[in-house]
Amino acid sequence: RIHATDMDEEALDYARQGFPVLPCHTPINGVCDCAAGPACPSTGKHPWTRNGLTDATTDELRIRRWWRERPVANVAIVVPEGYVVVDVDGDHGRKQLEEQERRLPATAIQSSGRGAHYVFRCRNRIPPRSKFVPDSAEGAHDGVDLRGPGSYILASPSLHPTGRVYEWIAPLSQVEIAPDWLEAVSAESGGTSTGPRA
């Protein structure tokens, strides 16, 4: 794992920007390093702390202690109040947004294992939702999920099970205001709640 020596500093940098962080398990050759191993349903994406999401913090001492114990732990950042992340998974997810004329303006963007995370500030509270824009193609599993407060995303330089490394295409310092169609999501009905991770 080439990023091992940098993980703690990356986690601290997120914390200094106001994003609580959390150490997650790591995929080793595509297999989660948790006790479930190959049977893990969320390889490299779930916390290894006792209380999971509620353990997330910006406290420097705790962060340093976590990554001293597990230098290669993936870094998760919690989505704070006033933010939302559009998790676009694969080409089909992007196509679905285009077909519905839901444009994603320039903002902080991170490449993920199969797609990208678009981070926005928002006036309305937008809760986490899976399959906000489901993929209609037969046999496809890609789509668009929303990660709001009460959820988290893996962040650079975390390792995806595919072997790809999460990477910021445009940094968090470039977060912009959510487009109107996304702000309106808080008033929409339908959709399903999603798990906390991406």
TIDOVEX-965339 format. One line per 2 residues: number of its first residue (from 1); their letters; for each residue x, y, z of N, C-alpha, C. Coordinates in Angstrom, 1 decimal, always signed. Example, Ala and Ser with C-alpha at 12.3 -4.5 7.8 and 13.67 -1.06 7.14 Angstrom:
1) as) +13.2,-5.7,+7.8,+12.3,-4.5,+7.8,+13.2,-3.3,+7.8; +12.8,-2.2,+7.1,+13.7,-1.1,+7.1,+12.9,+0.0,+7.9
This chain:
1) ri) +0.9,-1.2,+0.0,+0.0,+0.0,+0.0,+0.9,+1.2,+0.0; +1.0,+1.9,-1.1,+2.0,+3.0,-1.3,+1.6,+4.2,-0.5
3) ha) +0.4,+4.4,+0.0,-0.1,+5.6,+0.6,+0.0,+5.5,+2.2; +0.4,+4.4,+2.7,+0.3,+4.1,+4.1,+0.9,+5.2,+5.0
5) td) +2.1,+5.8,+4.6,+2.7,+6.8,+5.5,+2.0,+8.1,+5.4; +1.1,+8.3,+4.5,+0.4,+9.6,+4.3,-1.0,+9.6,+4.8
7) md) -1.6,+8.5,+5.2,-3.0,+8.4,+5.5,-3.3,+9.3,+6.7; -2.5,+9.3,+7.8,-2.8,+10.1,+8.9,-2.8,+11.6,+8.6
9) ee) -1.9,+12.0,+7.8,-1.8,+13.4,+7.4,-3.0,+13.8,+6.5; -3.4,+12.9,+5.6,-4.6,+13.2,+4.8,-5.8,+13.3,+5.7
11) al) -6.0,+12.4,+6.7,-7.1,+12.4,+7.6,-7.1,+13.7,+8.4; -6.0,+14.2,+8.8,-5.9,+15.4,+9.6,-6.2,+16.6,+8.7
13) dy) -5.8,+16.6,+7.5,-6.1,+17.7,+6.6,-7.7,+17.8,+6.4; -8.4,+16.7,+6.3,-9.8,+16.8,+6.2,-10.4,+17.4,+7.5
15) ar) -9.9,+16.9,+8.6,-10.4,+17.4,+9.9,-10.2,+18.9,+10.0; -9.1,+19.4,+9.6,-8.8,+20.8,+9.7,-9.7,+21.6,+8.8
17) qg) -10.3,+21.0,+7.7,-11.3,+21.7,+6.9,-12.7,+21.6,+7.4; -12.8,+20.9,+8.6,-14.1,+20.8,+9.2,-14.9,+19.6,+8.9
19) fp) -14.3,+18.6,+8.3,-14.9,+17.3,+8.0,-14.5,+16.2,+9.0; -15.4,+15.8,+9.8,-15.0,+14.7,+10.7,-14.6,+13.4,+10.0
21) vl) -13.6,+12.7,+10.5,-13.1,+11.6,+9.8,-13.2,+10.3,+10.6; -13.1,+9.2,+9.9,-13.3,+7.9,+10.5,-12.4,+6.9,+9.8
23) pc) -11.7,+6.0,+10.5,-10.9,+5.0,+9.8,-11.7,+3.8,+9.4; -11.5,+3.3,+8.2,-12.3,+2.2,+7.7,-11.3,+1.0,+7.4
25) ht) -11.9,-0.2,+7.2,-11.1,-1.3,+6.8,-10.5,-1.1,+5.4; -9.6,-1.9,+5.1,-8.9,-1.8,+3.8,-8.9,-3.0,+3.0
27) pi) -9.1,-2.9,+1.7,-9.1,-4.1,+0.8,-7.6,-4.5,+0.6; -7.3,-5.7,+0.8,-6.0,-6.3,+0.5,-6.1,-7.3,-0.6
29) ng) -5.6,-6.9,-1.8,-5.8,-7.7,-3.0,-7.3,-8.0,-3.3; -8.1,-6.9,-3.0,-9.5,-7.0,-3.3,-10.3,-7.7,-2.2
31) vc) -9.7,-8.1,-1.1,-10.4,-8.8,+0.0,-10.3,-7.9,+1.2; -11.5,-7.7,+1.9,-11.5,-6.8,+3.1,-10.7,-7.4,+4.2
33) dc) -10.0,-6.5,+4.9,-9.1,-7.0,+6.0,-9.9,-7.2,+7.3; -11.2,-7.1,+7.2,-12.0,-7.4,+8.4,-12.1,-8.9,+8.7
35) aa) -12.8,-9.3,+9.8,-12.9,-10.7,+10.1,-13.7,-11.5,+9.1; -14.6,-10.8,+8.3,-15.4,-11.6,+7.4,-14.6,-11.9,+6.1
37) gp) -13.5,-11.2,+5.9,-12.7,-11.5,+4.7,-13.4,-11.5,+3.4; -13.3,-12.6,+2.6,-13.9,-12.6,+1.3,-15.5,-12.5,+1.3
39) ac) -16.0,-12.8,+2.5,-17.5,-12.8,+2.6,-18.0,-11.4,+3.0; -17.1,-10.4,+3.2,-17.6,-9.1,+3.6,-18.4,-8.4,+2.5
41) ps) -19.6,-7.9,+2.8,-20.5,-7.3,+1.8,-20.1,-5.9,+1.5; -19.1,-5.3,+2.2,-18.8,-3.9,+2.0,-17.3,-3.7,+2.1
43) tg) -16.6,-4.4,+1.2,-15.1,-4.5,+1.3,-14.4,-3.1,+1.3; -13.7,-2.9,+2.4,-12.9,-1.7,+2.5,-13.7,-0.4,+2.8
45) kh) -15.0,-0.6,+3.0,-15.8,+0.6,+3.2,-16.5,+0.8,+4.5; -16.2,-0.1,+5.5,-16.9,+0.1,+6.8,-15.9,+0.3,+7.9
47) pw) -16.3,+1.1,+8.9,-15.4,+1.5,+10.0,-14.9,+0.3,+10.8; -13.7,+0.5,+11.3,-13.2,-0.5,+12.2,-13.3,-0.1,+13.7
49) tr) -13.8,+1.1,+13.9,-14.0,+1.6,+15.3,-15.2,+0.9,+15.9; -15.3,+0.9,+17.2,-16.4,+0.2,+17.9,-17.8,+0.7,+17.5
51) ng) -17.9,+2.0,+17.5,-19.2,+2.7,+17.3,-19.5,+3.2,+15.9; -18.6,+2.8,+15.0,-18.8,+3.2,+13.6,-18.9,+4.7,+13.4
53) lt) -19.9,+5.1,+12.7,-20.1,+6.5,+12.3,-20.1,+7.5,+13.4; -20.6,+7.1,+14.6,-20.7,+8.0,+15.7,-19.3,+8.3,+16.3
55) da) -18.3,+7.5,+15.9,-16.9,+7.8,+16.4,-16.2,+8.9,+15.6; -16.7,+9.3,+14.5,-16.1,+10.3,+13.6,-15.7,+11.5,+14.4
57) tt) -14.6,+12.1,+14.1,-14.1,+13.2,+14.9,-13.2,+14.1,+14.1; -12.9,+15.3,+14.6,-11.9,+16.2,+14.1,-10.8,+16.4,+15.0
59) de) -10.8,+15.6,+16.1,-9.8,+15.7,+17.2,-8.4,+15.1,+16.7; -7.4,+16.0,+16.7,-6.1,+15.6,+16.2,-5.5,+14.4,+16.9
61) lr) -5.5,+14.4,+18.2,-4.9,+13.3,+19.0,-5.5,+12.0,+18.7; -6.9,+12.0,+18.6,-7.6,+10.7,+18.3,-7.3,+10.2,+16.9
63) ir) -7.2,+11.1,+16.0,-6.9,+10.7,+14.6,-5.5,+10.2,+14.5; -4.6,+10.8,+15.1,-3.2,+10.3,+15.1,-3.1,+8.9,+15.7
65) rw) -3.9,+8.7,+16.8,-3.9,+7.4,+17.5,-4.5,+6.3,+16.6; -5.6,+6.6,+15.9,-6.2,+5.7,+15.1,-5.2,+5.2,+14.0
67) wr) -4.6,+6.2,+13.3,-3.7,+5.7,+12.2,-2.4,+5.3,+12.6; -2.0,+5.5,+13.9,-0.8,+4.9,+14.4,-1.1,+3.4,+14.7
69) er) -2.4,+3.1,+15.1,-2.7,+1.7,+15.3,-2.9,+0.9,+13.9; -3.5,+1.6,+12.9,-3.7,+1.0,+11.6,-3.3,+2.0,+10.5
71) pv) -2.0,+2.0,+10.2,-1.5,+3.0,+9.3,-2.1,+2.9,+7.9; -2.6,+1.8,+7.5,-3.2,+1.7,+6.1,-4.7,+1.8,+6.1
73) an) -5.3,+2.1,+7.2,-6.8,+2.3,+7.2,-7.3,+3.3,+6.2; -8.3,+2.9,+5.5,-9.0,+3.8,+4.6,-9.5,+5.0,+5.4
75) va) -9.6,+6.2,+4.7,-10.1,+7.4,+5.3,-11.5,+7.7,+4.9; -12.5,+7.8,+5.8,-13.8,+8.2,+5.5,-14.1,+9.6,+6.0
77) iv) -14.8,+10.4,+5.3,-15.2,+11.7,+5.8,-16.7,+11.8,+5.9; -17.1,+12.3,+7.0,-18.6,+12.4,+7.2,-19.1,+13.6,+6.5
79) vp) -20.3,+13.5,+5.9,-20.9,+14.6,+5.2,-21.6,+15.5,+6.3; -21.1,+16.8,+6.5,-21.6,+17.6,+7.5,-23.0,+18.2,+7.1
81) eg) -23.6,+18.8,+8.1,-24.8,+19.6,+7.8,-24.4,+20.7,+6.8; -25.3,+21.0,+5.9,-25.1,+22.0,+4.9,-24.3,+21.5,+3.7
83) yv) -24.1,+20.2,+3.6,-23.5,+19.6,+2.4,-24.3,+18.4,+1.9; -24.0,+18.1,+0.7,-24.6,+16.9,+0.1,-23.5,+16.4,-1.0
85) vv) -23.4,+15.1,-1.1,-22.5,+14.5,-2.1,-23.4,+13.7,-3.1; -23.2,+14.0,-4.4,-23.9,+13.2,-5.4,-22.9,+12.1,-5.8
87) dv) -23.3,+10.9,-5.6,-22.4,+9.7,-5.9,-22.9,+9.1,-7.2; -22.1,+9.4,-8.3,-22.5,+8.9,-9.6,-21.7,+7.7,-9.9
89) dg) -22.4,+6.6,-10.1,-21.7,+5.3,-10.2,-21.7,+4.8,-11.7; -20.6,+5.0,-12.3,-20.4,+4.4,-13.7,-21.0,+5.3,-14.8
91) dh) -20.8,+4.8,-16.0,-21.3,+5.5,-17.2,-22.8,+5.6,-17.2; -23.5,+4.5,-16.7,-25.0,+4.5,-16.8,-25.5,+5.6,-15.8
93) gr) -24.9,+5.8,-14.7,-25.3,+6.9,-13.8,-25.2,+8.2,-14.4; -24.1,+8.5,-15.1,-23.9,+9.8,-15.8,-25.0,+9.9,-16.9
95) kq) -25.2,+8.9,-17.6,-26.2,+8.9,-18.7,-27.6,+9.2,-18.1; -27.9,+8.6,-17.0,-29.3,+8.9,-16.4,-29.4,+10.3,-16.0
97) le) -28.4,+10.9,-15.5,-28.5,+12.4,-15.1,-28.7,+13.2,-16.4; -27.9,+12.9,-17.4,-28.1,+13.6,-18.7,-29.5,+13.5,-19.3
99) eq) -30.0,+12.3,-19.2,-31.3,+12.0,-19.8,-32.4,+12.8,-19.1; -32.2,+13.0,-17.8,-33.2,+13.8,-17.0,-32.8,+15.2,-16.9
101) er) -31.8,+15.6,-17.7,-31.4,+17.0,-17.7,-31.0,+17.6,-16.3; -30.4,+16.8,-15.5,-29.9,+17.2,-14.2,-28.4,+17.4,-14.3
103) rl) -28.1,+18.6,-14.5,-26.7,+19.0,-14.8,-25.9,+19.2,-13.4; -24.7,+18.7,-13.4,-23.9,+18.9,-12.2,-22.8,+19.9,-12.5
105) pa) -22.9,+21.1,-12.0,-22.0,+22.2,-12.2,-20.6,+21.9,-11.6; -19.6,+22.7,-12.0,-18.3,+22.5,-11.5,-18.3,+22.7,-10.0
107) ta) -17.6,+21.8,-9.3,-17.5,+21.8,-7.8,-16.4,+20.9,-7.4; -16.2,+20.6,-6.1,-15.2,+19.6,-5.7,-15.7,+18.2,-6.2
109) iq) -14.8,+17.5,-6.9,-15.1,+16.2,-7.5,-14.0,+15.2,-7.1; -14.4,+14.1,-6.7,-13.5,+13.0,-6.4,-13.8,+11.8,-7.3
111) ss) -12.7,+11.2,-7.9,-12.9,+9.9,-8.6,-13.0,+8.8,-7.6; -13.9,+7.9,-7.8,-14.1,+6.7,-6.9,-13.7,+5.5,-7.7
113) gr) -14.1,+4.3,-7.2,-13.8,+3.1,-7.8,-14.4,+2.9,-9.2; -15.7,+3.3,-9.3,-16.4,+3.1,-10.6,-17.0,+4.4,-11.1
115) ga) -16.9,+5.5,-10.4,-17.5,+6.7,-10.8,-16.9,+8.0,-10.2; -17.8,+8.8,-9.6,-17.2,+10.1,-9.0,-18.2,+10.6,-7.9
117) hy) -17.6,+11.3,-7.0,-18.4,+12.0,-6.0,-18.3,+13.5,-6.3; -19.5,+14.2,-6.3,-19.6,+15.6,-6.5,-20.1,+16.2,-5.2
119) vf) -19.3,+17.1,-4.6,-19.6,+17.6,-3.3,-20.2,+19.0,-3.4; -21.3,+19.3,-2.8,-21.9,+20.6,-2.9,-22.3,+21.1,-1.5
121) rc) -22.4,+22.4,-1.4,-23.0,+23.1,-0.2,-24.5,+23.2,-0.6; -25.4,+23.1,+0.4,-26.8,+23.3,+0.2,-27.5,+24.0,+1.3
123) rn) -28.6,+24.7,+0.9,-29.4,+25.5,+1.9,-30.3,+24.6,+2.6; -30.9,+23.6,+1.9,-31.8,+22.6,+2.5,-31.1,+21.4,+2.9
125) ri) -31.6,+20.7,+4.0,-31.0,+19.5,+4.4,-31.4,+18.4,+3.5; -30.5,+17.7,+2.8,-30.8,+16.6,+1.9,-30.3,+15.3,+2.5
127) pp) -31.3,+14.4,+2.9,-30.9,+13.2,+3.5,-30.3,+12.2,+2.6; -29.6,+11.2,+3.1,-29.0,+10.1,+2.2,-30.1,+9.4,+1.5
129) rs) -29.9,+9.1,+0.2,-30.9,+8.3,-0.5,-30.2,+7.5,-1.6; -30.6,+6.2,-1.6,-30.0,+5.3,-2.6,-30.9,+5.3,-3.8
131) kf) -30.3,+5.0,-5.0,-31.1,+4.9,-6.2,-32.0,+6.2,-6.4; -31.4,+7.3,-6.1,-32.1,+8.6,-6.4,-32.3,+8.7,-7.9
133) vp) -31.4,+8.3,-8.7,-31.6,+8.1,-10.1,-31.1,+6.7,-10.4; -32.1,+5.7,-10.3,-31.7,+4.3,-10.6,-31.4,+4.1,-12.1
135) ds) -30.6,+3.1,-12.3,-30.3,+2.8,-13.7,-31.4,+1.9,-14.3; -31.9,+2.2,-15.5,-33.0,+1.5,-16.1,-32.5,+0.4,-17.0
137) ae) -31.2,+0.4,-17.3,-30.6,-0.5,-18.3,-30.7,-1.9,-17.7; -31.1,-2.9,-18.5,-31.2,-4.3,-18.1,-29.9,-4.8,-17.6
139) ga) -29.9,-5.3,-16.4,-28.6,-6.0,-15.9,-27.6,-5.0,-15.3; -27.9,-3.7,-15.3,-27.0,-2.7,-14.8,-27.3,-2.4,-13.3
141) hd) -26.2,-2.1,-12.6,-26.3,-1.9,-11.2,-25.9,-0.4,-10.9; -25.4,+0.3,-11.9,-25.0,+1.7,-11.6,-26.2,+2.6,-11.5
143) gv) -26.0,+3.8,-10.9,-27.0,+4.7,-10.8,-26.5,+5.9,-10.0; -27.3,+6.7,-9.3,-26.9,+7.9,-8.6,-27.5,+7.8,-7.2
145) dl) -26.6,+7.9,-6.2,-27.1,+8.0,-4.8,-26.7,+9.3,-4.3; -27.4,+9.7,-3.2,-27.1,+11.0,-2.5,-26.6,+10.6,-1.1
147) rg) -25.5,+11.3,-0.7,-24.9,+11.1,+0.6,-25.0,+12.4,+1.3; -25.9,+12.5,+2.3,-26.2,+13.7,+3.1,-25.7,+13.5,+4.5
149) pg) -26.1,+14.4,+5.4,-25.7,+14.3,+6.8,-26.2,+13.0,+7.4; -25.4,+12.4,+8.2,-25.7,+11.0,+8.7,-25.1,+9.9,+7.8
151) sy) -24.2,+10.3,+6.8,-23.6,+9.3,+6.0,-22.1,+9.8,+5.8; -21.4,+8.9,+5.1,-20.0,+9.3,+4.8,-19.6,+8.8,+3.4
153) il) -18.4,+9.3,+3.0,-17.8,+8.7,+1.8,-16.4,+8.4,+2.1; -15.8,+7.4,+1.3,-14.4,+7.2,+1.4,-13.7,+8.4,+0.7
155) as) -12.5,+8.7,+1.1,-11.8,+9.9,+0.5,-10.4,+9.6,+0.2; -9.9,+10.3,-0.7,-8.5,+10.2,-1.1,-7.5,+10.2,+0.1
157) ps) -6.5,+9.4,+0.1,-6.1,+8.4,-0.9,-6.5,+6.9,-0.5; -7.8,+6.8,-0.1,-8.3,+5.4,+0.2,-8.2,+4.5,-1.0
159) lh) -8.2,+3.2,-0.7,-8.1,+2.2,-1.7,-9.5,+1.5,-2.0; -9.9,+1.5,-3.2,-11.2,+0.8,-3.6,-10.9,-0.7,-3.8
161) pt) -11.9,-1.6,-3.6,-11.6,-3.0,-3.9,-11.1,-3.3,-5.3; -11.4,-2.4,-6.2,-10.9,-2.7,-7.6,-9.4,-2.5,-7.7
163) gr) -8.8,-1.9,-6.7,-7.4,-1.5,-6.7,-7.2,-0.1,-7.1; -8.2,+0.6,-7.5,-8.1,+2.0,-7.8,-8.0,+2.9,-6.5
165) vy) -7.4,+4.0,-6.6,-7.2,+4.9,-5.4,-8.2,+6.1,-5.6; -8.9,+6.4,-4.6,-9.8,+7.6,-4.6,-8.9,+8.8,-4.8
167) ew) -9.3,+9.8,-5.7,-8.4,+10.9,-6.0,-9.3,+12.1,-6.3; -8.9,+13.3,-5.7,-9.6,+14.5,-5.9,-9.2,+15.1,-7.3
169) ia) -10.2,+15.2,-8.1,-10.1,+15.9,-9.4,-10.1,+17.4,-9.3; -11.0,+17.8,-8.4,-11.1,+19.2,-8.0,-11.2,+19.2,-6.5
171) pl) -10.4,+19.9,-5.7,-10.3,+19.8,-4.3,-11.5,+20.3,-3.5; -11.6,+19.9,-2.2,-12.7,+20.3,-1.4,-12.8,+21.8,-1.2
173) sq) -11.7,+22.5,-1.4,-11.7,+24.0,-1.3,-12.5,+24.6,-2.4; -12.9,+23.8,-3.4,-13.6,+24.3,-4.6,-15.1,+23.9,-4.5
175) ve) -15.6,+23.6,-3.3,-17.0,+23.2,-3.2,-17.9,+24.4,-3.6; -18.9,+24.1,-4.4,-19.9,+25.2,-4.8,-21.3,+24.9,-4.3
177) ia) -22.2,+25.8,-4.6,-23.6,+25.7,-4.1,-24.3,+24.7,-5.1; -25.1,+23.9,-4.5,-25.9,+22.9,-5.2,-26.8,+23.5,-6.2
179) pd) -27.0,+22.9,-7.4,-28.0,+23.4,-8.4,-29.4,+23.3,-7.8; -30.3,+24.1,-8.4,-31.6,+24.2,-7.9,-32.3,+22.8,-7.9
181) wl) -32.1,+22.0,-8.9,-32.8,+20.7,-8.9,-32.4,+19.8,-7.8; -31.2,+20.0,-7.3,-30.7,+19.2,-6.2,-31.2,+19.7,-4.9
183) ea) -31.3,+21.1,-4.7,-31.9,+21.7,-3.6,-33.4,+21.2,-3.4; -34.0,+21.0,-4.5,-35.5,+20.6,-4.4,-35.7,+19.2,-4.0
185) vs) -34.6,+18.4,-3.9,-34.7,+17.0,-3.5,-35.3,+16.9,-2.1; -35.0,+17.8,-1.2,-35.5,+17.7,+0.2,-37.0,+17.7,+0.3
187) ae) -37.6,+18.3,-0.7,-39.1,+18.3,-0.7,-39.7,+17.2,-1.6; -38.9,+16.4,-2.2,-39.4,+15.4,-3.1,-39.8,+14.1,-2.3
189) sg) -40.7,+13.4,-2.8,-41.1,+12.1,-2.2,-40.5,+11.0,-3.0; -40.5,+9.8,-2.4,-40.0,+8.6,-3.1,-38.5,+8.5,-2.8
191) gt) -37.9,+7.4,-3.4,-36.5,+7.1,-3.2,-36.4,+6.3,-1.9; -35.3,+5.7,-1.7,-35.1,+4.9,-0.5,-33.9,+5.4,+0.3
193) st) -33.9,+5.2,+1.6,-32.7,+5.6,+2.4,-31.6,+4.7,+2.0; -30.4,+5.3,+2.1,-29.2,+4.5,+1.8,-28.3,+4.3,+3.0
195) gp) -27.4,+3.3,+2.9,-26.4,+3.1,+3.9,-25.5,+4.3,+4.0; -24.6,+4.3,+5.0,-23.8,+5.5,+5.3,-22.6,+5.6,+4.4
197) ra) -22.3,+4.7,+3.6,-21.0,+4.7,+2.9,-21.1,+4.7,+1.4; -19.9,+5.1,+0.8,-19.8,+5.1,-0.6,-18.3,+5.0,-1.0
